[in-house]
Amino acid sequence: MTANMYFLSSILLFVLTAFETSAKSVSISNVTTYINSELSLNNGLKMPILGFGTGGNGVTPSVVYDMVINAIDAGYRHIDTAFVFHNEIEVGRAINDRIRQGVIKREDIFVVTKIWNTYHSRARAAEAIRQSLSNLNLDYIDLLLMNWPMGYKEGPVDEPLDKYKLIIPSPVDYVDTWKEMELSVGDGIVKSIGLSNFNSQQILRILDSAIIKPVINQIESHPQLSQDKLINYCKSKDIHVTAYSPLGEGRLLDRTELIAIANNHGKSTAQVMIRYQIQRGVSVIPRTVMKSHMTENFNVFDFTLTSAEMKAIDKMDTNTRYYEEKVAEKHEYYPFSTPY
Ligand SMILES: NC(=O)c1ccc[n+]([C@@H]2O[C@H](COP(=O)([O-])OP(=O)(O)OC[C@H]3O[C@@H](n4cnc5c(N)ncnc54)[C@H](OP(=O)(O)O)[C@@H]3O)[C@@H](O)[C@H]2O)c1
């Protein structure tokens, strides 16, 4: 089925199911199509629950243009990048090309990027936002995240290390960085702002002084790291969660527990892991360079995991992180020293 045909059938299904789902929020377990899988953020804006990741090991900027073109053609309307991926130019070029070619309109696509740790002081944060906009060649960013709560020594090096190979921190408090992000919303160049890799205490500190509430906390989550407590905490504060590395960077594809569940549905283990997050109400941003995997990962709206299957996946949790950022474990704001 081509992407266009998929979209036409999605629209039909959407009309059929529209009476069952309220306009403001969707019943996640009943989500049957991508088109009605948009989440309402706490500022009223919408975000597709399934996005496409563009950063990771072995993903060089040279392949990212084709990745994003193919992802848009496969139907993805939520693209995740970051300043530190050093691929915003290619991501933006692909999006702009598909807009110019009439395949999508700007308002059809939800673009996420992130401020890196060496840009936490207010002047540098403002510079990073301008730079991301210019790299992406867009008038606005849909969602800007603070990549980590930890500021690193400001300068040209992404991960400045001391002689012990540990991060050299910056003294900047992430609350100050947040204030600059709030200004960008006022300026209209950013629609929504959020966090990434924040623990519950750090979220609370932001909430204590925020004028604008974060809409999202983007965190690592997959069957080995369910993050239930942090997700429930975020939900209690009306902050949505996005799961990054939802396939455990590809390490969990051969797990027998997942193969058994996948076989029950005639699906792949990747599809099961993506569907797991969607059914928990967590948005999810798998990454792939392969067109066939893009289509596969997108086709997760035509089956439902049973509650027993969801529980079986929950049981795989070993609190295993692949993104520990160990070089920064001595940082005052290292997020993974507390339980959640
Ligand atoms: N906020 C943060 O700090 C942060 C940190 C890390 C990542 N992220 C975001 O999260 C995104 C996703 O995480 P990730 O890239 O770490 O890992 P991931 O999406 O969990 O896994 C990617 C790996 O899975 C493989 N894969 C994907 N679909 C597959 C399929 N259907 N069948 C078999 N293999 C498949 C890919 O290989 P192929 O390419 O060969 O398919 C790749 O090796 C990133 O791209 C990035 O946008 C954010």
The ligand as a MOL file (V3000), in Angstrom:
LIG
                    3D

  0  0  0     0  0            999 V3000
M  V30 BEGIN CTAB
M  V30 COUNTS 48 52 0 0 0
M  V30 BEGIN ATOM
M  V30 1 N 16.4330 13.2130 24.3070 0
M  V30 2 C 17.5290 12.4900 24.2490 0
M  V30 3 O 18.4680 12.6740 25.0440 0
M  V30 4 C 17.6270 11.3840 23.2260 0
M  V30 5 C 18.6230 10.4190 23.3700 0
M  V30 6 C 18.6730 9.3910 22.4240 0
M  V30 7 C 17.7540 9.3370 21.3700 0
M  V30 8 N 16.8250 10.3200 21.2430 0 CHG=1
M  V30 9 C 15.8530 10.2930 20.1100 0
M  V30 10 O 15.1910 9.0290 20.0840 0
M  V30 11 C 15.3060 8.4570 18.7860 0
M  V30 12 C 15.2210 6.9420 18.8390 0
M  V30 13 O 16.1570 6.3690 19.7250 0
M  V30 14 P 17.4620 5.5950 19.2320 0
M  V30 15 O 17.8400 6.0970 17.9020 0
M  V30 16 O 18.4530 5.6920 20.3190 0 CHG=-1
M  V30 17 O 17.0640 4.0650 19.1940 0
M  V30 18 P 15.8060 3.1490 18.7690 0
M  V30 19 O 14.8350 3.8990 17.9510 0
M  V30 20 O 15.3770 2.4810 20.0160 0
M  V30 21 O 16.5200 2.0310 17.8810 0
M  V30 22 C 17.1340 2.3090 16.6660 0
M  V30 23 C 17.7270 1.0090 16.1490 0
M  V30 24 O 16.6820 0.0760 15.8840 0
M  V30 25 C 16.7750 -0.4190 14.5580 0
M  V30 26 N 15.4050 -0.5680 14.0270 0
M  V30 27 C 14.4600 0.3910 13.9110 0
M  V30 28 N 13.3100 -0.1330 13.4370 0
M  V30 29 C 13.5430 -1.4450 13.2340 0
M  V30 30 C 12.7490 -2.5170 12.7520 0
M  V30 31 N 11.4760 -2.3390 12.3920 0
M  V30 32 N 13.3060 -3.7540 12.6670 0
M  V30 33 C 14.6000 -3.9620 13.0540 0
M  V30 34 N 15.4000 -2.9840 13.5200 0
M  V30 35 C 14.8750 -1.7320 13.6090 0
M  V30 36 C 17.5540 0.6210 13.7910 0
M  V30 37 O 18.3050 0.0110 12.7660 0
M  V30 38 P 17.9690 0.3000 11.1900 0
M  V30 39 O 18.3410 1.7300 10.9610 0
M  V30 40 O 18.8470 -0.6690 10.4770 0
M  V30 41 O 16.5180 0.0290 11.0200 0
M  V30 42 C 18.4970 1.1790 14.8700 0
M  V30 43 O 19.6530 0.3780 14.9730 0
M  V30 44 C 16.6420 9.0190 18.2940 0
M  V30 45 O 16.7960 8.8650 16.9100 0
M  V30 46 C 16.5270 10.4500 18.7630 0
M  V30 47 O 15.7260 11.1980 17.8600 0
M  V30 48 C 16.7250 11.3320 22.1640 0
M  V30 END ATOM
M  V30 BEGIN BOND
M  V30 1 1 1 2
M  V30 2 2 2 3
M  V30 3 1 2 4
M  V30 4 1 4 5
M  V30 5 2 4 48
M  V30 6 2 5 6
M  V30 7 1 6 7
M  V30 8 2 7 8
M  V30 9 1 8 9
M  V30 10 1 8 48
M  V30 11 1 9 10
M  V30 12 1 9 46
M  V30 13 1 10 11
M  V30 14 1 11 12
M  V30 15 1 11 44
M  V30 16 1 12 13
M  V30 17 1 13 14
M  V30 18 2 14 15
M  V30 19 1 14 16
M  V30 20 1 14 17
M  V30 21 1 17 18
M  V30 22 2 18 19
M  V30 23 1 18 20
M  V30 24 1 18 21
M  V30 25 1 21 22
M  V30 26 1 22 23
M  V30 27 1 23 24
M  V30 28 1 23 42
M  V30 29 1 24 25
M  V30 30 1 25 26
M  V30 31 1 25 36
M  V30 32 1 26 27
M  V30 33 1 26 35
M  V30 34 2 27 28
M  V30 35 1 28 29
M  V30 36 1 29 30
M  V30 37 2 29 35
M  V30 38 1 30 31
M  V30 39 2 30 32
M  V30 40 1 32 33
M  V30 41 2 33 34
M  V30 42 1 34 35
M  V30 43 1 36 37
M  V30 44 1 36 42
M  V30 45 1 37 38
M  V30 46 2 38 39
M  V30 47 1 38 40
M  V30 48 1 38 41
M  V30 49 1 42 43
M  V30 50 1 44 45
M  V30 51 1 44 46
M  V30 52 1 46 47
M  V30 END BOND
M  V30 END CTAB
M  END
